[in-house]
Amino acid sequence: MEIWAIANQKGGVGKTTTTAALGALLAEEGMRVLLVDLDPHASLSGYFSLEDLSGMGSVYELFREHNPPTIASLARNTGHRGLWLLPAAAPMATLDRQLATRKGTGRILANALTMLDNVYDYVLLDCPPTLGLLMINALAAAQRLLMPTQTETLALDGLERMQRSMQMIERSMGRVLPHWIVPTMYDAGTLNNRISLMTLRERYGHAVTRQVIAADPQICEAAEHGQPLTCWPAAQQSTDSYRALLRELLAAGRQVNEVSA
């Protein structure tokens, strides 16, 4: 089972879209995929119309001190073959305060995921845009980190914060977290976008994926209708881009595994 975190310390850069698209494409390939919504705003849960308003059937429950449920018992079928979702709920926003004095909270999610090895092939963690308990749990559990980054100046600042957070987690875990930066919402007709993409490649080199995700209003249309891009014919161009991105990430992941072996 591979665990990918999709994170950036800036909102609105395509984290949820990337999570949903890659998850659907992996499921299309016959993989068993679990999406985990770690953002209290529950955008990924809303994408599939699986919001949990009470918190009783969500990620929130995993952080109970006594007798927390298993992830498998909380995961819901999205209605798309091979694709399940563990939803978020608004009470998750209170976890940092609730667990402030409790020890060992940084690996609660990682420990819960260890029981899923024979249940799912891939787990994709859609992270909140802030560094707190939920993002720390995601980075501690992840074997890969994807950082979708909008190709505009302000988004580069959020990426720098994300890089610092990643390095902090790496030091605390004593291991390197393989990571890739995914340029998103790219408009080749905009000078700022072209300069930002060039800056990304100059600054981060091979960590930036070759595949770029272009700006596409059909991405929002698909989300409005609760459909992954793979089920929205008008978004075929974006679907093809994400499919190429997935191939690139899988190939890069195999190289990482070979080096680590």
C-alpha angles and dihedrals in degrees: 000000000000122000119205125186117206107201147151131160092235126073125228097036098117103270096136094042090050092048093049094044097048091043092052092047092050090049089049087058090057097263123140104236132190119195115201118200107209097168115098087215085068097213093154091048090050090049088066095032090245101123116154108211096181099048090226094113100035145084086281090075093060090068095059109125095219125049100339114193122250121260090239090059092052100042116105131205110249093208090253117105114259094006125110132173134209101203131220128229135199095250088069087079089071097054096095090057096040095050098037094115098034116103127226096024096135094077102040092110094043091053092048091050093054088076093061103066095116096035104062136022096206135022118195118195116205104203133206117249094246132076106245142111095306097050091043089053091050095050092045090053099041127099092189133029125207118191112195107203127188111230097242134100101256092050090059089062090055090050091055090054089049091052091053091049091050091051091050091053091046090055092049092048095042093228140093117250110216107229143179133196114223115202109220140182090025119178110188090194092065119084093210091055093049092049092046092052091049090049091051092053094045093047101040104023117187092006087078112082119240089226114080124197110225125216108268127173089206089071088067091044091055091049091049089057094044093244129134112235089254088066096046111079094192088063094056093124092055091043089055090049092052091046090054089046091052092051090050093049094047091050091048090048091053090053090052090051092050092051091048094048 
